[in-house]
Amino acid sequence: MAHFTDPKHLLSEQYNDDAKLNVRLALHERFGTNPYAWHRWVFDQMSMLPGDTVLEIGCGSGALWLKNRDRLPEPNRCTLSDFSLGMVTTSRQALSEAGFEPRFAGADGQALPFAAGTFDVVIANHMLYHVPNRAQAIDEFRRVLRPGGRMYAATNGRNHMHELVGAFADRIDDLDEFGLESGVGQLERSFLNVEVRRYDDALAITEVAPALAYIRSVWPDGVVAEEELDRLRASIESAIASEGAYHVTKDAGLLIATR
Ligand SMILES: C[S@@+](CC[C@H](N)C(=O)[O-])C[C@H]1O[C@@H](n2cnc3c(N)ncnc32)[C@H](O)[C@@H]1O
């Protein structure tokens, strides 16, 4: 099943609002072992100079900006975009309540409504694996960047969370198509100096319900059978009882490239 890159599924079931995304973010926030939070680390890796124009593509719930409130760039030089208008509405409201009012746009990464060379920085975190025509999107990211501009794309490595999701990964044909390993060559066709930086983290899960909610937030109803979820529940309960936690590998990071 190729639901991971099916825009109809993504817009109607997955990203019509931020509910499912927040279930996944919450698992990482509650049970991640690295006390230095992911969105803080991502922000640290990015070079945003005063006066830079910044475009985020696939901004989701706006978490990158909400978690870095103390060091935000000038709002009138930042544009946050997403192809889901539900996400645009949610992130606009959350950021406005947090006192940050950048520009917003509803935009598909494969056809960006911006002139060539408009931005100094393009950010596309955990979204390129959802794009059916990734080569076209990557060309678009290059087009809207000025020469010398920086492109940041967070994604996951092949081993990411395999203890939790590995048993069901075969139900998503297109899961690993833009990862920390497979993304490098794709970016190198349009960008220079592609670099991979990994975030050091793991999950020590001490409650069953958030782990099962994570699975339910990724796979559409019925794709993972209730008996499979029962087996997973039993493994997690047993690990929590014997070791205090269910341990899950994480392998997320950032691809960084120059136009
Ligand atoms: C996994 S979420 C990541 C959200 C955010 N960047 C983050 O890291 O928390 C993926 C986001 O990309 C958006 N998205 C998926 N396909 C897209 C496309 N073709 N163009 C623009 N946004 C897209 C989704 O609506 C969703 O908000």
The ligand as an ORCA input file, in Angstrom:
! r2SCAN-3c Opt
* xyz 0 1
  C       5.374     14.500      9.355
  S       4.654     16.076      9.141
  C       6.039     17.112      9.573
  C       5.622     18.457     10.093
  C       6.771     19.361     10.532
  N       7.663     19.699      9.443
  C       7.556     18.705     11.654
  O       8.711     18.324     11.439
  O       6.980     18.563     12.756
  C       4.563     16.266      7.389
  C       3.925     17.576      6.941
  O       4.163     17.741      5.532
  C       2.967     18.142      4.903
  N       3.040     17.710      3.499
  C       2.965     16.447      3.017
  N       3.078     16.448      1.678
  C       3.254     17.745      1.299
  C       3.456     18.394      0.049
  N       3.463     17.716     -1.106
  N       3.629     19.733      0.042
  C       3.601     20.452      1.213
  N       3.387     19.895      2.421
  C       3.232     18.552      2.474
  C       1.855     17.496      5.713
  O       0.613     18.143      5.554
  C       2.414     17.590      7.129
  O       2.041     18.790      7.757
*
